[in-house]
């Protein structure tokens, strides 16, 4: 298995109270709030990732994830207060930005440590 980590930058005002829907290969796999991240487990191989919010979204990003690897994707709004209407009505497919970031080997999850045996 492989893992995707989608990180959303913290926005001061735009979409601050709303979640983005995370689509992997056309299926919703979760939602991501302002300034947070979501982890999605996927099979190794090629995947198409996209974000949606109402009728707007991001361009689809095609990524290849190898077995035992983690792929990070960074996201956030493209629009500024001055360009908001332009993106909402004319560039709905580019309202959000989504770009591949770091790729690294998966490490053991330290949040669930193995209990020690006392002899």
N, C-alpha and C positions, 0 to 999 in steps of 0.2 A: 504494500500500500504506500501511497504518497500523500502529501498534505499540502493544501493551499492555505496561506494566511493572507487575508484581505484586510488592509489597514486603512482606516478613514481618518483624514486629517481633521482636526477640530476647527470648525467654522464659527466665526463670531456671530453671524446672524443667518446666513443662508442655509436652509434645510436643517437648521440646528435641532429642531424638535421632531424631525421626521427621519425614518429609517430608509435605507436603500435596500432593495431586494437583490440578493446575489443569485444569479442564474449560472449554473454549470451545465453545459451541454443541453440547454433549453429548459432545465428543471430548476425550480426554486430550491436552494439548499440552505437558506437562512436569510437573516436581515442584519444589517449593520448600522449602529447608531453613531451619532456625532462623536468623534474623538476616540473611537473604539476599534476593535479588530474582531474578526471571526475566523475560526479554523474549520476547514472543510476537508474531510478525508476523501480521497479519490483513488481510483485504480491508476496504476502507472500507465503512461501513454499520453496521447494528445487530447487536449480538452479545450473547449471554447467557453470563456468566462465573460459575462456581461452584467451590468448593473441596470436597474430600473427604478424609477420613481414616477408615479402616475403615468402619463403618456410619454415622458421623456426618459432618456437613458444614456448609456455610454456606447461607444463602438465596441464590438466584440473583440476580445483579445484571444488569440490562439496560442496555447502554451504546451510545451512538452515537459512532462514531469517523469523523472526516472524513479524506479523502485527505491524506497528508503530516503527520498529527497523531500525537501520542503521548498516550495516556490512562494515568494512574497509578492503581492500585488498591492500597489498604493492607489487610493482613489480619493475623490473629492469633487466639488463643483468646479466647472469651467467658468461659469458666469461670474461677473462682478455686479455690484449694484447698478452700474451704468449699462451693462450688456445683458442684463437679465431677460428683458422682453425679446431681444434678438434670439437668444437661445431657446426660450420657451415656445416661440412661434415659428422660427425659421430654421433652427438647428437642433431640433428635438433629439436627434440621435447623437449629439455631442454635448448635451447639457452637462453630463458627468464625464470626468476623465478617469481612466483606468489604465495603469501601466505596470508592466512587469518590473520587479525590483530584484532583490537578492535571491540567490538560490544556494542552499546549503544542505549538508547531510542532516537527517533527523537525528535527534539525540533522545535518550531515554527521558520520559516525562518525570521530572523530579517532584511534581505535585503529589504523586502517589508512590511514596517510597515503600520498598519491601521491608516488612518488620524484621528487626534483628532477633536472632535466637539467643536466648540466655541459657548458657550451659550450667 
